[in-house]
Structure formats: C-alpha cells, structure tokens
Amino acid sequence: MSGMSFGVEVGEMVRANRANWDARTPVHVASEFYAVGRRDPRSWFAPFEWSDLGELAGRELAHLQCHIGAETIAFARQGARVTGLDFSAAAVVEARRIAAGEGSKIEYVEADVHDAVAHLGAGRFDVVYTGKGALCYLPDLPRWAATVVELLKPGGFVYIAEFHPLLNALGPKPGPGEGPELLLRHDYLEGRGAIERDATYTYTDGPALTSATVSYEWMHSLGEVVTTLVRAGLRIDSLTESELLPWPRWARMTRTGSGWWALPDGDPRVPLLYGLKASKPTA
Ligand SMILES: C[S@@+](CC[C@H](N)C(=O)[O-])C[C@H]1O[C@@H](n2cnc3c(N)ncnc32)[C@H](O)[C@@H]1O
C-alpha cells in the first residue's frame, strides 16, 4: 500500500486509517446498519443520483473507496461492468465474499486510491463513483483529482455523492448530553490539517473496536472540491445540494417517500448531502 509518497506524518495517518477500517469492517458486516444481504443496495442512493448517473448498462464503472460494496452491488445490478477499490484488505475480502454470495460479478481491488491508476489502468472508465464518507479521508485533493482524471476515458465523468461539509460542521451526531439543535461544532472550511478522531465505536451498531481506534480526517469545503476538479481539467455538469440523508442524523428527522430522511418542515432547510457530476472533455 502506499500513502508512502506522502510525507512521513501524513503517511502514518493514512496507515492509521487503513488499520482503523480493517478493524471496523467485521463490525460493519455484522451490523443492522449495513444489513448485508437484507437491504436493497439501491436504497443507499439518493433519488437524484440515478438521474444524474444516467444509463449504466454496459458502462465501465470504478467505485473508489467502496468499503464492503454496499453501493457497488447496485451498479452491477444496473448492468455496469464494475470495479471496486479500497485500501482495507478486510473490506475487500468481505466485499468479494458478499458479491459472490449474491452472484454479482464485480472485480474488487485492494489498493490505496492514490495508486488507482497503476492498479486499474489509465483511460479505462466511463464513470468513476465515490462518496458517502470517502473524501474526508483524502489529505491532498488535487492529487486525488489528478488520479480520477487519469482513470477516466475522454467523455467519461466522475460522480461524487458526499456528505455536505455543512453536515460535517454540524457534527456527525450529538455528543453525550447534547440536544438536537443544529449547532456549528466543527470547521466548514478546509485548511487546518488533519483532524484526529479516537472512537471506540464506529458509526454502525455493534461492539466496540478492540484496536486501531484512531483515524484522521480532512475537511473539504464545496468550494475546494469544485475548484480542485476544475483545475484538474474537468467540466462541472451539475452540483445538487440536498436536504436528504440515508439515515436519521437527528432523532426528529422524518422518513421521506424515497426512504431517505429529512428534517421536519419547521426546521431550516439546509444541505446535508451533495451530488457532483464532472466530465472529462473529449479533446
Ligand atoms: C465510509 S466508507 C465509504 C464507502 C461507502 N459509502 C460506505 O459507506 O460503505 C470509506 C472507505 O474509504 C476507504 N478508504 C479510506 N482512505 C482510503 C484510501 N486512501 N485509499 C483507499 N480506500 C480508502 C476505507 O477503507 C473505507 O472502506
């Protein structure tokens, strides 16, 4: 694995993240949250994602930072030729087992996302998909964007469906003794370097982690993401900010017709997730 070509300090953080994801994986596989084999993989997608993604049948699609393949399987069911990539060996083993168990033909590759071109091939993909807890593990967005551009065929596009930086600024869930109010608790903007988290429990239900509890995240504002993609040579096709989440972040959120969750009508309407589509020019 790499991350090696970052400085020593960032390389150590990336290594800590990989160990943390290896430790989380068995908890996630056994969790009600992921409900492996019981939850419809399409339910991991916001309704607008499918119209943004368009027809996927026959398309060559890479899912970067795919974890145990909860979303990856949905792409295979749409008829795409799918490759999932993740640096967690444990996650890749489970993703392969889960896909095989349900007869989905998906190639899963264990690699750091920054080494994706060496592992997957340049100019190979019509669609590169990533998100829902992926960009926050990237210390150097321009470097990641250059990788994405290289993976894409001319005319191909990247689709990022990511938790909104505003949601991250509001905090992933209320702390002990905290109320449900929408309060800014963390930075919205990038620029303060890595945020160290030491969490015994992961975001799913299930037992405590017994090792590798420390992980590192980097904030990426919407402005940083858009500008980085444009500077890497991509054209922005659409940027959808949405009030929907795949799970109820606050207890008073209500389930919408799509199965996703939103704050009640009396609350301010704020973006909690975004979908960003950006294309690689043909010439
Ligand atoms: C929250 S998951 C995102 C996948 C999916 N949305 C989900 O929730 O299952 C984050 C994934 O990013 C992976 N990851 C983090 N940093 C990575 C890196 N540098 N290279 C490859 N994978 C990485 C982790 O191993 C983890 O599986």
The ligand as an SDF file (V2000), in Angstrom:
LIG
                    3D

 27 29  0  0  0  0  0  0  0  0999 V2000
  -17.4290    5.2060    4.6910 C   0  0  0  0  0  0  0  0  0  0  0  0
  -16.6310    4.1470    3.5400 S   0  0  0  0  0  0  0  0  0  0  0  0
  -17.2920    4.7630    2.0380 C   0  0  0  0  0  0  0  0  0  0  0  0
  -17.9880    3.6570    1.2580 C   0  0  0  0  0  0  0  0  0  0  0  0
  -19.4850    3.6300    1.3430 C   0  0  0  0  0  0  0  0  0  0  0  0
  -20.0760    4.9000    1.0540 N   0  0  0  0  0  0  0  0  0  0  0  0
  -19.9520    3.0840    2.6760 C   0  0  0  0  0  0  0  0  0  0  0  0
  -20.4340    3.8660    3.4920 O   0  0  0  0  0  0  0  0  0  0  0  0
  -19.8700    1.8850    2.8810 O   0  0  0  0  0  0  0  0  0  0  0  0
  -14.9610    4.7890    3.4840 C   0  0  0  0  0  0  0  0  0  0  0  0
  -13.9850    3.8160    2.8090 C   0  0  0  0  0  0  0  0  0  0  0  0
  -12.8330    4.5570    2.3810 O   0  0  0  0  0  0  0  0  0  0  0  0
  -11.7300    3.6860    2.4430 C   0  0  0  0  0  0  0  0  0  0  0  0
  -10.5060    4.4800    2.3690 N   0  0  0  0  0  0  0  0  0  0  0  0
  -10.1210    5.4850    3.1950 C   0  0  0  0  0  0  0  0  0  0  0  0
   -8.9470    6.0060    2.7730 N   0  0  0  0  0  0  0  0  0  0  0  0
   -8.6060    5.3110    1.6550 C   0  0  0  0  0  0  0  0  0  0  0  0
   -7.5050    5.3820    0.7550 C   0  0  0  0  0  0  0  0  0  0  0  0
   -6.5000    6.2800    0.9410 N   0  0  0  0  0  0  0  0  0  0  0  0
   -7.4560    4.5320   -0.2870 N   0  0  0  0  0  0  0  0  0  0  0  0
   -8.4480    3.6250   -0.4880 C   0  0  0  0  0  0  0  0  0  0  0  0
   -9.5130    3.4880    0.3390 N   0  0  0  0  0  0  0  0  0  0  0  0
   -9.5910    4.3330    1.3830 C   0  0  0  0  0  0  0  0  0  0  0  0
  -11.9380    2.9270    3.7520 C   0  0  0  0  0  0  0  0  0  0  0  0
  -11.2080    1.7250    3.8030 O   0  0  0  0  0  0  0  0  0  0  0  0
  -13.4560    2.7140    3.7440 C   0  0  0  0  0  0  0  0  0  0  0  0
  -13.7650    1.4400    3.2480 O   0  0  0  0  0  0  0  0  0  0  0  0
  1  2  1  0
  2  3  1  0
  2 10  1  0
  3  4  1  0
  4  5  1  0
  5  6  1  0
  5  7  1  0
  7  8  2  0
  7  9  1  0
 10 11  1  0
 11 12  1  0
 11 26  1  0
 12 13  1  0
 13 14  1  0
 13 24  1  0
 14 15  1  0
 14 23  1  0
 15 16  2  0
 16 17  1  0
 17 18  1  0
 17 23  2  0
 18 19  1  0
 18 20  2  0
 20 21  1  0
 21 22  2  0
 22 23  1  0
 24 25  1  0
 24 26  1  0
 26 27  1  0
M  CHG  2   2   1   9  -1
M  END
$$$$
